[in-house]
Amino acid sequence: MGAGLLSIDIEAAVANWRALAAHSRAETGATVKADCYGLGAARLAPALARAGARRFFVALAQEGAALRASLGTGVEIFVYAGHMEGDTGIIRDHGLIPLLNSPAQFRRHGGALPGHPFGIQLDSGMNRLGMEADEWAGLREAALAAGPALVMSHLACSDDPADAMNAQQLQTFRAMTEGVTAPRSLSATGGILLGPDWHFDLTRPGIGLYGGAPYTGAQPVVQLDLPVIQTRALSAGEAVGYGRSWTATGPARIATVSAGYADGLIRALSGRATLWAGDTPCPLAGRVSMDLITVDVTHLDTVPEVLTILGPHQGIDALAEAAGTIGYEILTSLGPRYQRRYAGGTP
């Protein structure tokens, strides 16, 4: 086996969706953008639909088209980017629902696809996507008369329950949507965990489905096992890898492992990551290179055929912490060279 093995537990993702749905007083959808955060929407999204998800969220219209091919009819697919120029045919042909982010998008959608479903995205303080209060005030009457399928916003700081921004955005969203009879949505994973005041009519969990923070109760969804290509003995003073950034202080044994930053093990993990031989931690020695990493296995009696970098002892958030990043980046960076093995999720 020359490539790493990425094992994806579909039933764990479904269990996480069910658990977050149980936390929510509202209907629970699913955010499956970026190919289910890199794990394969064609496999995971149908399992979530079978579990009861009926509203799915993607970033781009092209993602929505691929998702429709996997899910068929009977579910709604919302597009966070809204109705971009050039998207009309995709939105129409695949029955997508753009979340309109500006007056310009509202005019584009109404002119190109009159009567086609749409949603509205409001900016409640994140200053990223959505209509600001003055834009919404000028458009509100016409937009509500056209019957949006959803009116939503997005929380900026829901991963920190103590952040005052959460209450501020809740207040702003309530004010902006007072009197709105269309379904409303404010919360993804973090907002669900903030409590029912943030739930409204629909929640949209994403990272929590795939085992990531802030949902600390999530079941792990991924395991990544990396094959050992070669081991070598070093004497004191010998260095390893580019830049000679790791030097043996005594007799050492190094395992060269098949994976690198081309596979999503970002270079910031150099000298900081840990791999595992069963229950035994093994530190990464030296720099992450494009296709390879080197691991100090001096303390092992026997070097196994594979070392585990994501698994029972180290999840995506622990690995992310070592790299100074977040679990989202770890997941979405996992590269196409890994063999993917899916467990569970069959009809």
C-alpha positions in Angstrom: 0.0 0.0 0.0 1.7 3.2 -1.2 -1.0 5.6 -0.2 -2.5 6.4 3.2 -5.9 4.9 4.1 -8.6 7.4 5.0 -11.4 5.5 6.8 -14.8 7.4 7.0 -17.5 6.2 9.3 -20.8 7.2 7.7 -22.8 5.9 10.6 -20.9 8.1 13.0 -21.7 11.1 10.9 -25.4 10.1 10.9 -25.3 9.6 14.7 -23.8 13.1 15.1 -26.6 14.5 13.0 -29.2 12.8 15.0 -27.6 14.0 18.3 -27.5 17.6 17.1 -31.1 17.3 15.9 -32.0 16.1 19.4 -30.3 19.3 20.8 -32.4 21.5 18.5 -36.0 22.5 19.0 -36.2 23.2 15.2 -36.0 21.2 12.0 -32.4 20.2 11.4 -30.8 20.4 8.0 -27.2 19.6 7.0 -24.4 21.7 5.6 -22.5 19.5 3.1 -20.5 22.2 1.3 -16.9 21.5 0.1 -17.9 17.8 -0.6 -19.0 17.3 3.0 -15.9 19.0 4.2 -13.7 16.8 2.0 -15.2 13.5 3.1 -17.5 12.7 0.1 -20.9 14.2 -0.3 -22.0 11.5 -2.7 -21.7 8.9 0.1 -22.5 11.0 3.3 -25.4 13.2 2.0 -27.7 10.3 1.0 -27.2 8.7 4.4 -28.1 12.0 6.1 -31.2 12.2 3.9 -32.2 8.6 4.9 -31.8 9.7 8.5 -34.3 12.5 8.0 -32.4 15.6 6.7 -34.6 17.4 4.1 -32.7 20.7 3.7 -29.1 20.7 2.6 -26.7 23.6 2.2 -23.8 24.1 -0.2 -21.5 27.0 -0.9 -21.7 27.1 -4.7 -24.3 26.3 -7.3 -21.9 23.7 -8.9 -21.8 21.9 -5.6 -25.6 21.9 -5.6 -25.8 20.4 -9.0 -23.6 17.5 -8.0 -25.5 17.0 -4.8 -28.8 16.9 -6.6 -27.4 14.0 -8.7 -26.7 12.1 -5.5 -29.9 13.0 -3.6 -32.5 13.1 -6.4 -35.8 15.0 -5.8 -37.6 15.4 -2.5 -35.0 17.5 -0.7 -34.2 21.2 -0.8 -30.7 22.4 -1.7 -29.8 25.9 -0.7 -26.8 27.8 -2.1 -25.0 30.1 0.3 -23.4 32.1 -2.5 -26.8 33.1 -3.8 -27.5 33.6 -7.5 -24.2 34.5 -9.1 -23.9 35.7 -12.6 -23.8 32.6 -14.9 -25.6 30.4 -12.4 -29.1 30.7 -13.8 -29.1 27.5 -15.8 -27.6 25.5 -13.0 -30.1 26.8 -10.5 -33.1 26.2 -12.8 -32.0 22.8 -14.1 -31.2 21.3 -10.7 -33.9 22.9 -8.6 -31.5 24.8 -6.4 -32.6 27.6 -3.9 -30.1 30.5 -3.9 -29.8 32.4 -0.7 -29.8 36.0 -2.1 -27.1 38.2 -0.5 -27.8 41.6 -2.0 -30.3 43.7 -3.8 -28.4 43.0 -7.1 -28.8 39.2 -6.6 -32.5 39.7 -5.8 -33.0 41.6 -9.1 -30.9 39.1 -11.0 -32.9 36.1 -9.6 -36.3 37.8 -10.2 -35.5 38.8 -13.7 -33.9 35.5 -14.8 -36.1 33.0 -12.9 -39.4 34.6 -12.0 -41.3 32.4 -9.6 -38.3 30.2 -8.9 -37.8 29.5 -5.1 -35.2 31.6 -3.3 -34.0 32.4 0.2 -32.7 35.6 1.8 -29.4 35.9 3.7 -29.1 38.8 6.1 -25.9 40.2 7.7 -26.5 40.3 11.4 -23.0 41.5 12.2 -20.5 39.1 10.7 -19.8 41.4 7.7 -19.2 38.6 5.3 -22.4 37.6 3.3 -25.9 38.9 3.4 -27.9 42.1 3.2 -27.2 44.8 5.7 -30.1 46.5 7.6 -30.5 49.4 5.2 -30.4 47.2 2.1 -33.0 44.8 3.7 -35.2 47.7 4.8 -35.4 48.9 1.2 -36.1 45.4 -0.2 -38.0 43.7 2.6 -41.6 44.4 1.4 -40.9 43.1 -2.2 -38.8 40.1 -1.0 -41.4 39.0 1.5 -44.2 39.4 -1.0 -42.3 37.1 -3.3 -42.4 34.4 -0.6 -38.8 33.4 0.4 -38.3 29.7 1.3 -35.9 30.8 4.1 -34.6 33.9 5.8 -31.2 33.3 7.4 -28.1 34.7 8.9 -24.8 33.3 10.3 -23.1 33.6 13.7 -19.6 34.8 13.9 -18.5 33.6 17.3 -20.7 30.7 18.2 -17.7 28.5 19.0 -17.3 30.7 22.1 -20.5 30.6 24.1 -19.2 33.5 26.3 -18.7 35.9 23.5 -21.1 38.8 23.7 -21.4 38.8 19.9 -23.7 35.8 20.1 -26.4 37.7 22.0 -25.8 40.8 19.9 -26.4 38.9 16.6 -29.5 37.2 18.1 -31.0 40.6 18.9 -30.1 42.0 15.5 -31.6 39.0 13.7 -34.8 39.1 15.7 -35.1 42.8 14.9 -34.4 42.3 11.2 -36.9 39.5 10.9 -39.7 40.7 13.1 -43.0 39.9 11.5 -41.4 37.5 8.9 -43.6 34.4 8.5 -41.1 32.5 6.3 -38.9 29.9 8.1 -35.9 31.5 9.8 -32.4 30.1 10.5 -29.5 31.5 12.5 -27.5 28.5 13.8 -25.0 26.0 12.5 -23.3 23.6 14.9 -22.2 26.2 17.5 -25.5 28.0 17.5 -27.3 24.8 18.2 -25.2 24.3 21.3 -25.9 27.9 22.5 -29.5 26.9 23.2 -33.0 27.1 21.9 -33.1 30.9 21.6 -30.8 30.7 18.6 -32.6 27.8 16.9 -35.6 29.5 15.2 -37.2 27.2 12.6 -34.2 25.5 11.0 -30.6 24.7 12.1 -27.8 23.9 9.7 -25.1 21.8 11.4 -21.8 21.4 9.5 -18.5 20.7 11.3 -20.3 18.8 14.1 -21.5 16.2 11.7 -17.9 15.3 10.8 -16.6 15.1 14.3 -15.3 18.6 14.9 -15.4 21.3 17.6 -17.3 23.0 19.1 -19.4 19.8 19.3 -17.2 18.0 21.9 -19.7 15.1 22.1 -19.3 14.2 18.5 -18.4 10.7 17.5 -15.1 10.6 15.5 -15.8 10.2 11.8 -12.3 9.8 10.2 -9.2 7.7 10.8 -6.0 8.2 8.7 -3.4 5.4 8.6 -0.2 6.1 6.8 2.1 3.4 5.4 5.8 3.2 6.5 7.9 3.1 3.4 11.3 2.6 5.0 13.1 2.7 8.3 16.7 3.7 8.9 19.2 3.8 11.7 20.9 7.1 12.6 23.9 7.9 14.7 24.2 10.8 17.1 24.6 14.0 15.1 22.9 12.9 11.9 20.1 15.1 10.7 16.8 14.3 9.0 15.0 16.0 6.0 15.1 19.4 4.5 16.9 22.1 6.3 18.4 19.5 8.8 15.8 20.7 11.3 15.9 17.5 13.4 19.2 16.0 14.6 19.6 12.8 16.5 21.1 13.2 20.0 22.0 9.6 20.2 21.4 6.3 18.2 17.9 6.7 16.6 15.5 5.0 14.3 13.5 7.0 11.8 10.4 5.8 9.8 9.7 7.4 6.5 6.0 7.6 6.0 4.0 8.1 2.8 2.1 11.4 3.1 3.0 15.1 3.1 1.7 18.5 2.4 0.4 17.4 -1.0 -1.9 15.2 1.0 -3.1 17.8 3.4 -0.6 17.3 6.2 0.2 21.0 6.2 3.8 22.1 6.7 3.0 23.8 10.0 2.9 20.3 11.5 6.7 20.1 11.0 8.3 19.1 14.3 5.0 19.4 16.1 2.8 16.5 15.1 2.4 13.1 16.7 1.7 9.8 15.0 0.6 6.6 16.8 1.8 3.0 16.7 -1.2 1.4 18.4 -1.3 3.2 21.8 2.3 4.5 21.6 2.9 8.1 20.5 5.7 8.7 17.9 6.8 12.3 17.3 7.2 13.7 13.8 10.9 14.4 13.3 11.9 17.3 11.0 9.9 19.0 8.3 6.8 17.8 6.4 7.7 17.6 2.8 5.5 17.2 -0.3 5.1 13.5 -0.2 6.8 12.3 3.0 7.1 12.7 6.7 9.7 11.3 9.0 8.9 9.9 12.4 11.0 9.0 15.4 10.3 5.4 16.2 13.4 4.8 18.3 11.4 3.7 21.3 9.4 1.0 19.5 10.3 -2.7 19.7 8.8 -3.3 16.3 7.9 -0.7 13.7 4.4 -1.4 12.3 3.5 -1.3 8.7 1.3 1.8 9.3 1.3 4.7 11.7 -1.9 6.5 12.6 -2.2 10.3 12.5 -6.0 10.6 12.9 -7.7 8.1 15.1 -8.7 7.1 18.6 -5.8 9.0 20.3 -5.8 12.1 18.1 -8.8 13.7 16.4 -9.0 16.5 13.9 -9.0 19.2 16.5 -6.0 17.9 18.4 -4.0 17.6 15.1 -5.2 21.1 14.2 -4.0 22.5 17.5 -0.6 21.1 16.9 -0.5 22.9 13.6 -1.9 26.1 15.0 -5.1 25.9 12.9 -8.6 24.5 13.2 -10.2 21.2 12.5 -12.0 22.6 9.4 -8.7 23.1 7.6 -7.4 19.6 8.5 -10.6 18.0 7.1 -10.9 20.0 4.0 -7.2 19.6 3.2 -7.1 15.8 3.2 -5.9 15.0 -0.3 -7.2 12.9 -3.2 -4.2 10.4 -3.1 -5.6 8.7 0.0 -7.5 5.5 -0.5 -10.9 6.1 1.0 -12.8 3.4 2.8 -16.4 4.0 3.9 -18.0 2.1 6.7 -21.8 1.9 7.1 -24.4 4.1 5.5 -25.8 1.6 3.0 -29.5 1.7 2.4 
